């Protein structure tokens, strides 16, 4: 089952009628766009209860960490931040400290062991419980150990586990978005791909698609708030499917419906899974002017043996065939990818095959990560982490250098051309320079193809 009758957006008081000041809130977010959206919704719900935002954890009465478990570095960052709050909590026992998100769902007991001053731990599927738990923690005279967690994948039937991962879709607060013109829209939660290196199926639960009408209503609300660009989110967003009145609605049809919303000018969707890149979806991207000709489709490796150990469910030949279809149906489409270097058993020859895939596909950008084993994954159970750290670092840097060179070569083709962009605001560096020198600041924006933005990960 890949769908669920998700709850309607939660009823809540509008932002303009907030209750009196209820303390200051600080939230730190680590991880993907899904986490960014979760934080936006959590903060919006708390602001409706009267919370004000603090600029740093020191000045806050409530501190929340929205966490990521995809990479070990992200977890270390959270534990370091929690450690810095130990003495603050001792001096101000009424300060409420919470860990939410993927780490909370995966390591609730470990969090309390490593950071006993934490009051509450809330998993990805129970975010609606946060306001209640904060009130409960603040009213307690003793150190709290409050939890709200979804079922593990083996703790019940698929339906029971799915139901324990609540869709969290409260009313949107336009003040909580980085820019007033762009917004994320969650169209599905969870993942059923079970890649051997990945914790997401455990931390985000089974794959479930939201009803199309709920998504349309949310997009219309965002358009009324002035949003011009929406990005549809899902762990494997092109796996979206929902049975509506006895018929199956896929992402291609959802895009058509969203395309008809007045005010929405640009539509993106991330992240896609190679095996689910259907022809009807590619045709929708080609034929709908508002849908950006941009696809993010992680390859992870260019070696079949590595892909098999990763349990990605496709071969390099499958991926190349998909790229050929994309180029045939959507000429000039910008495609970006993800790669993991140093996965278990990756040889120099296997790494070179990944490099060759980048050369052949000429991705517009790539997110490149060094493999780190994650507790609870099949890769950690089955395969030794046998690639030395210095080899991972070297391969990471070599792949970044190759991708940067390709991106610069392709971006050079835009010199002298006029393209439409969505202005997001002044770039940070330009704003600082302008303030020093009294000059106008350069604006930052994204072109329709999303080609000029190059993202990478340096060691």
N, C-alpha and C positions, 0 to 999 in steps of 0.2 A: 504494500500500500504506500503510495507516494503522496497522499494528500490528507488533509484533516480539516474538519470544520472549525477553522480558527475563530477565536472570539473577535467580536467587533471591537474597534478602538475603544479603549476604556473611557467611561464617562468621567469627566474631571472639570473642576472649576476653571474658567478661562483665565489666562495669565493676568488679565486686567483686574480680576477680582481676587487677588491672592489674600490669604489670611495674614495676620501680623507676622513680623519678623520672627523666624523660628530657628535662628542660628546661622552660622556661616558654613558653607560646604566647599570642600576642595576635592576634585576628582582627577586622578592621573590615569591616562589610558595608554596601554601598550598593545600593539598588534595590528590587526587587519581593519578594513573598512567596516566589517560587521561590528567590531568592538567600538569603533568611533560612533556608529549609529546607536548602539546600545547605550553608550555614555550620554549621548544627546537626549535619549528618551528618559533615562534615569534622572538626569539633572532637571529636565523639564517637569517631571512628576514631582520632584522635591521642591522646585521653585513654586509650584502650585500650592504647596503646603507652607510656603512662607520663607523658605531658605534663601539666603543671599550667597553669592559666590565669593570665595576668598581667593586671593592671588597665590597663596602658598599654604602648605599644610600647617605651618606654625600658627597662622592666624585663624584656622578653621576649628569649628566645634565638631564637625564630622568630616572624616577623611576616608575616601573610597579609592581603591585601586582596581581598575578594570584590567584584567590580566590576560596573558597569552601563554600557551604551553607549546606552541609549535617549535620554538627553539629554546635551548637551555639558557642562552644569554638573556632572553626576556624574563625568565623566571628569576635569575640571579639579580636582575635589576629591581624586581619587586621586593625580594627579600632584603636587599640593601636599603631600599627606601623604608621598609617596615622597621629595620634595625635603627634607623635614624629617629624614629618616632618613640622609641622605648622610653626615653627619659621625659619626653613631652607628655606621654600618657601617665607616667608616674607623678609628674607635677600637676597634671590636670586630669584626674581620674574620670571626670565627666566627658572627656573627649571620646567620641565614638570612632573606632577604626574598623573599616570593613574591607574584605577582599572579595571581589566578585568576578564572574567570568570563568574562563576555561581552567585556570589554576584552581579556582575554588571547587569546581565540579570534579576535578581529577584528584586533588591532594588536600582535601579538607582537614584531615587529621594531622598531616605533616605541617600544614600552615600553623595550626594551634601549637604544635610542638616547637617549631622554630621561632614563632612569634606569639607567645602566650598572652601578649597585651592586645591581640586582635579580638574584637567583640563579636563580629559576625562574618560568616562565610556564605556566599550566595552564588549558586551555579547559574549557568547561562540560561536555563529554562525557568528560573524562578525570580527574575528581576522585579516582577510586580510586588514581591514581598518586601522589598527593601525599605520603603517608608515605614511599614509596620514594625519591622525588626529594629530600625533605628530608634523609634519611639520606645520599644520594649527595652533596648539596651540602655537608653538614657534614663529610664525610670528605675532601673535596677540599682540596688545599693552595693552589689558585688560585681566583680569582673564577669562579663557575659561570655558565653560560648554558644552563640546562636547560629543555626544553620538553616538553609533552605536549598535543598538539592534535588535534582531530578534522579530518576532511577538509572542504574547502570544498564548497559545493553543486555546483560544476562540476568537482570533482576526481575524480569516479568515477561509477559507476552509483548509482541511488537506494539500492539495497541496500547497496552498499559505504559510501556516506556515512552511511546510517542505522546500520550496524554500528559505525562509528567514534565514534558518540555513545552511550557506555555509559550504561545506567540505573544510578544510584548509590543503592543502597538498603541500606546496612549496618544493623546492629542499632541500634535507637533508644536514646538515652541520655536518660532523663527529666530529668536534672539540667540539660540544655542548653536546655530550653524556657523561654520567659519566664514561663509559668505552668504548674503541673503538671496543669491540667485541660483545656488546649487544645493541639491539635497540628495541623500541616499534614500532608496525605497527598498525594503526587504520584501522579496517575493517568495522566498522559501527559507526554511531552516534545516539544519542537519545535513548528514552525508551518509550514503550507503556504499561508497567506493572501497573503503577499507584498505587503502594503500598501507604497506607494511611499516612505513616510517612515520605515519601520521596519527595524532591523537584526536583529531577533530570528530570522527564518528563516535568516540566515547564522550567527548566534552560537549558536543552540540546535539547529539542524539540522532534518531532516525530521520531520513529525508522526508520532509513534509512541505507541500506547496500551499500557499495562501490562496483563498478564493479570488478569482479575477476581480469580482465586484469590489472587494475590500481594497485591492490594490488601486483600482480606478478611482474609488472615493478618496483615497489618500493622495493620489496624484492631483486630483482636482483641488483638494484643500491646499496643497503646496502651491499650485498655480495661482490660487486666489491670494496666497501670501506673497506672491511676487517671484516665486521660483521659476527659472527659465530652463534649467538643465537638471534632469533627474538621472541617477545612476542606479539601475536595478541590481540588487545584491542577492547572491546565493553562493553556497560553498561550491556548487557546480551548477551555475545559474541556468545553463542551457538544458539541464535535466528537468526543468519545470514542466509539470503536467498536473492538471486538475480536472476531475470529472464534474461537469456542470450540466444539469438537466439531461443526464444520460449520455453526454458526448464529451470527448476528451479535448481540453484546451491546452495547447502547447505554447511555448514562448513566442513562436512566430505570430500566433493569433493575438496573444497579449500585447505584443508590440503594435499591432494594427489598431487595437482599441486605444492604447495610450497615445498613439499618433494623432488621434482625433480630438484630444483634449486641447481646448483653446488656452493659449498662454505658454504651454510647454513647447519650447523651441528645439531642444536637443535631448536625445535619449541615448544613454549608454547602458551596457550590462557587463558585469564581471562577477566571478571568474568562470570561464567555460572549460568543459571537459572534452578532450579530443574525440572520444568515442561517440559523444552525443551531438556533434556538430552536423546537424542534418541539412539537407539541401533546401528544405522549405524555410529554415531559419536564415540561411545565407541569402535566399531570394528576398526575404523580408528586409534584411539589412540593405540589400541593393535597391529595393523599390521604394522604401519609405524615406523620404528626404530628411525627416527629423532624426532618424536613427544614424548615429555616427558610424562611419566606415572604419571601425576600430574593433579588434577582437583580441582579448587576452586569453591565450590558450597554452597553459603550461605543458612543456614537453618533459621536463625533469631530467631526461638523459637521451643521448643519441645512440645508445647501445642496447640491443635487444636483451642481452643477458642481465644487464642492470635493471631494465624495465621489468623483466620477469621477477627478479628478486623484490622489486618495489611493488609488485602486483598492480601495475598500472592498467592492465587490461587491454593494451594495444601494443603494436610493434612500431619500430621506426618507419617501416614501409607504410603502415596505416597512417602515421602522422604525416608523412610526405604526401600521401594521396589526399589527405584532408587539405593540406596547404595548396595542392594543385587545384582542388575544387574551389577553394577560397579565391585564388588568383584568377580562375576562369570565370566564376560567377560575379565577383566583385573586383574588377581590375583596380589596382592602386590601393586596395584595402591595407590599412596598417595593422600588423599583427605583432604582438609582444608575447613574451614567454617567461617561464620560470625554469631554472636549472638547479639541481643539487649536485655539488662536486664532493668527491670523497665518500660516496655511499659505499656500504659494505662490499668489498670485493672489487671495487672499481680499479682497473689496471690503467696503465698509461695508454694502452690501445683503446680501451673503452672511453677514456676521457677524450682522446683525439676524435672519436666518432661523434661525441657531443659538439666539439669544436667545429667539425665539418658540417654538422646539421645547422649550426648558426651561420656558417659561411653560405650554405646553400639557400637557406630560408631568408636570410638577411632580415632578421627581426628588427623592428623599429626600436625596441629596447628589451632588456631582459633583467629580471630579478634573480640574482645569483647568490646562493647560500652554501656554506659549508655544512656538511652533514653532522648532526649531533644526535646521538641515540636518545630516544625518549622512553622513559619507563612505562611499561604497559603496552607497548607496540610490538607487533610480530617481529619486526626487524631486530629489536632489542633482544627478543627471546631466541631468535633463530640464527642470527648472523653476528659474527664478531665485528667490532668496529676496528677494522684492520688497516685502515689507511692512516699513516702518521699525520699528525697535526701540521707539520711543516709542508707535507705534500698537499694537504687540503688547501693550505694558505697559498701555495704557489699556483695550484690549478685555479683557485678562485681569482687571483690577480690576472692570470693569463686570459681567462675567459672574459673578465671585465675589460681588459685591454682590447680584445678582439671585438666585443660588442660595442664599446665606445667608438672604435674606428669605423665600424659599419654605420652606426647612428650618425656620426659626423658627416660621413660621405653622403648618406641619404638626405640628411637635413640641408646640406649645401645646395641641393637641387631647388630649395625654396628661395634662394637668394634672388631678389628681383621680382618675385611673384607676390600677388596680393591674395590673401586668404582671410576669410571671416574668422573672428575669434570671439570668445566670451571673456570680457574683462573681469578678472577676479579681484583686482585691487593692486596697489603699488607693491612691487617686490620689496622684500625686507631690506636687502642690501642697498637698493636704490633709495628707499625711504630714509635710511640712516645717512646716506651720502647727501641726499637733498637737504636733510635737516641741518647738516654741518655747513653746507655751502649755500643754502638758501635757494636751491634750484628745484624745478619741478621733478617729481619722482617718476621713474619709468613704471609703466603698468605691466602687471603679470596677467597672462591669460592662456587659454588652451585653444588651439586651432581645431577645426572639425575632425581631422584625421588623428589628432592626438599624437602627431609624429614628432613634434619638437620638444616634448617633455622626455628627458632621459633619466630614468631612475636606476640606480645600481646600489649594490651593497659592498662597501669596502670593509676589509678586515680591521 
